[in-house]
């Protein structure tokens, strides 16, 4: 396997680990999540909350990176969509938990920036201002209630 293939597999493995981590947390909180295997850019998990609300969830996971790529389009604004962002600092250590940030669709839209010649969107978590900007969303699992 060449280096490019290995990097792609690491990215896919990180994303899948993130989606399954979020599924586990939602089950543990009493919600009913369903993983979508459609490789969609905007929705990874559908959730029926314990209070009966239907939500869609977009999960983005990275390893020590400084941004979460969001794609060329954020889709239509959706008040029933939540975004879960994960940072795996030590993904190969099973005792290590990722950092988790949960935000509503409107909060994401206020904070995302363009990158790659303004053709893609990303949410950045590097630099003092960016870290402080997303800190309010750390472990906000209560947004699912």
N, C-alpha and C positions, 0 to 999 in steps of 0.2 A: 504494500500500500504506500503510495507516495504521500508527501507532506500535505498537499492540498486536500487529498481524500481524508487523511487523518484529522485535519482541522475541521472539515465538514462533519465528520462523524462525531467529534467532540462537541460541536455546536448542537447537533441533533440530540445527542445523549443528554446534554445539559438541559435543553428545552423539554425533553420527555421527562427527565427527573423532576423538573419544575412543575410540570402539569400533574404528575402523580403525587408530588408533595402537597400541592394545593388540594387535590382530590381527598387525600388523607385528612388534611386539616378540616375541610368542610364536613366530611363524614363524622369526625370526632366532635364537631360543634353541633351535630344534630340535623344538618341539612342533607338533601339528596342531590348529589352532583352526578352528571353524566358526561363522560369524556367524549368529545367529538374527534373522530380520527380523519377529518376531512382536510387537514393541513390548511385550514382557513387562517387568514391573517388577522381577522378581527374577533373571532369567537373560538375558544378552545373547550370551554366547559359550559353546559347549561345546568342551572341550579334551581331546585324547588326548595325554598328556605323553610325552616321549621314553622315560620309564621304564614306560609302559603304563598309567598311572592315568587314570581319567576324572574330569574336574572340570567344574563349571559356574562361570561367571564373571559377576558383575554389574559393569558399568562405569558410573561416574558422573563426568561432566566439567562443569567450570564455568570461567567467565572471571573471575578476580580476586574471586570472591564469597567469602562467609564461611561457607558451608555447602553440603553436598550433600544435597538432598532425597531421601528414601528411599521415601516413599509412606506409605499408611495401614497397611500391614502389612509386616513383615519376612519373612513366610512362616514355614514350619517350620524349626527349626534344622537345619543341614545341614553336616556335617563335610567334605563334598566340594565346598563352595562357597567360592570366593574372591571378594573384592571389590577392585576396582581403582578408586581415586579419583584424578582428574587435575585439576590447576589450570593452565589456559592463561593465562599472564601476558600474552603477546603472540601471540594466535592467528593474526594476519595476517602474522607474520614467520616465514617457512618455515625460518629458521635457529634459531629458538627452540624449545626442547623443553619440554613440560609437566612440572610437578612430578608425581611418581608416588608413590602410597602403595598398598601391597598388604597386605591383611589377611585373616585367616581369618574365617569367619562368627562364631565365638565371640568374637573380639576386637571385631568390629563391634557385636555385641549389648551388650557391656560399655560401649561408648563413645557410643552414639547417644542422642539426647534427643528429647523431644517439642517441637513448635513448632506454630504456627497453632492456638491454642486446644486443644492436646493431641490433635489429630486426625491429625496426620502425624508421621512420624519424620524426623530429619535427623542427619547427622554434621557437627559444627561444626569448622572449622579456623581460627577467629579467636580472638583473645585469647591471652595468654601461656600459660595452662594448656592450652588446646586444641591449640595448635601443638606444645607439648612432648609432649602426650599421644599425638599421631600420628607424631611424628618417628621413633620406632623402626620405623615401617612404610615409611619412605622407600625406594623402589627395592628392595623385597623380592621381586624376581623369583624368588629361590631357593625361595619357597614353592610354586612350580609343579613343583619337582623331586621 
